[in-house]
Amino acid sequence: MRSVPTSERRARVVPLTVLVPAYNEGTSIEDTLLSLLTQSVAPAEIVVIDDCSTDDTAAVAERLGVTVIRPPRNTGSKAGAQTFALSQVTTPYVMAIDADTTLASDAIERLLPAFEDPDVVAACGSVIPRRVRSIWERGRYVEYLFAFTFYKRVQEAYGAPLIASGCFSMYRADALRSMGGWRTRTLAEDMDLTWSFYEVGWKVRFIPEAVSYPLEPHNWHFLSKQLKRWSHGFVQNVRLHRRELLTVSFLRHAVAVAFWDAVVAAAAYLVVLPILAFALGNPWLLLGYVIDLPAVAVPVLVGAAKRRELRPALYSLPAFFVLRTVNAMFFLKATWLELVMNRSFNTYEKGH
């Protein structure tokens, strides 16, 4: 593999290889690579895995001077493409980033200190949608602000971020190899990997100051694909890791809360509330859909204020409750199909 050209290095080089899996990402990958090439510390190598694209993905990457490799056939998933490249990584650290994601200029530098603890094998940062225009992007914007301002910080305080996000995370290469790379046994390979690390006693860190900006689904077509993959992937991981989860107390509690929110609370939103409102003839009961508005709004607006984005956050709050209802539909369906009907969904579908 070729290194990043010397002429483009204007910062201290760190022993890190960045893997960028890409399938038909010609319209977005340039921004991703430019954000990597202009980091405050420079990765030793940037490798684009062109997963047999039919567009100009490889040409764009080659024009920017990074390494491009191509598997003999399409691997079928982001996890497959990343694992294909892992055997060629020679640096002690490796980072995976989606081809539609850009990084804050100091994101890599912010993550590196986490690895001063020898037990830490993965570190992840905050995720903020790059575009906030459609109702789905606005809903995701609030969802992420809430998660990364509140949930993730609580999980980090207990030493158990529920997931090192697949769109932007850094790893010790040896620990990653010991797990077989990113496995394709579920549709949420990043969750599978994170939980597997915990099960053998390793640590994962969340560093909120390291920020990434992915492109989120802007319409129903792409949102539905993403939510189908996420919901089935989550249920698949609960089923896969259910025995090991019982032995890792902090992870057991985090997953229990997440599963409750995804399934039990979802059933209340979609079934219990409308039935009660109809049966009792009291439409005011439907206010239960937004009864937790203050609890959501406070951390969201605090996070938005720090980013000087109060106005877009306020405008986007209604969209969050729409998206949450849609999330509930997908998670309930996935739970029913995976756990009751034993019909697993295993096709990786692009969700942006």
Buried (B, 14 or more C-beta within 10 A) or exposed (E): BEBBEEEEBEBEBBBBBBBBBBBBBBBBBBBBBEBBBEBBBBBBBBBBBBBBBEBBBBEBBBEBBBBBBBBEEBBBBBBBBBBBBBEBBEBBBBBBBBBBBBBBEBBBBBBBEBBEEEEBBBBBBBBBBBBBEBBBBBBBBBBBBBBBBBBBBEBBEEEBBBBBBBBBBBBBBEBBBBBEBBBBEBBBBBBBBBBBBBBEEBBBBBBBEBBBBBBBBBEEEBBBBBBBBBBBBBBBBBEBBEEBBEEBEEBBBBBEBBBEBBBEBBBBBBEBBBEBBEEEEEEEBEEBBBEEBEEBBEBBBBBBEEBEBBEBBBEBBBBBBBBBBBBBBBBBBBBEBBBEEEEBBEEBEBBB
